[in-house]
């Protein structure tokens, strides 16, 4: 008895698979693959996705903040940093009462993106010593840049950790 074969069709903008004797696709689990091609399953990638889902469970706002990031390791890093950041008592920072979309933004002096690139622990980037509220225009202009002040701040935090 041979394998059931399917062919791919487009129906109302969706790709569907229909039974066809001369079809090029076969079903493997819940997926359709071209016969002779075995999908590569990356166990490490699956484990990282499980970690990400566990971190963002019941936290849709965090999931939404990282949906544009393709690298799963980077997504996990950002989520960890933001969890640590928001766990701090931000009311002790200067200008905390001015926080808002077009007011003051919470700024990581040493940026999250640079922290990821340089393998700095999320605990250091999310540390209260690396946080400040600055005017939104200044924060947008700064972006992911790190100046000498940021390097000094992060070095001091890492020494204390």
Steps between C-alpha positions, in 0.01 A plus 500: 500500500648837392506835672207733457602780268377858490538801277505861612232744388422860584143554615378842617854613574589188700718206409310173521603144426264266316528131428658426160652176364783693331546750783847599613416546868457250782378554854749473786323557829310827463714629212508446127846460349630422154570132474867430559552815706507454875439814703793593721400516864733710713459376859688800640261736320202308640640525853560875462142545378374312807706730724363807321141378534554428871645849557216675319214287633229737628711797381361594157649850524852351509423267211376797298814704575728234349289373211718686246820327622585191294787360711347288779802548729467876464126479574567308821771749601270800448217338695732422793638856503152655493378272779797602717459866405131515590561311826705799626347782700508757222339769718838580655636612162501869410210605270307174558177698541546644148502157332288481188493438126590855396653598831780311672614150406669245719852475357759228545824697516685198361251386235335159492616437143865566590459285811386211280784551250763511777360212712427718801268328750136618487525570875759771431304665217174500698673622818365822652845659464472465121160670484390861469211700364591732215296710258352285227670692217841451660428129554390447139807686373728292726358170374735212578814711523722464805729780613780505758249564780314182406819294499599634843154432641487142375854425619409617852183289500685190378761542778219499758325193357 
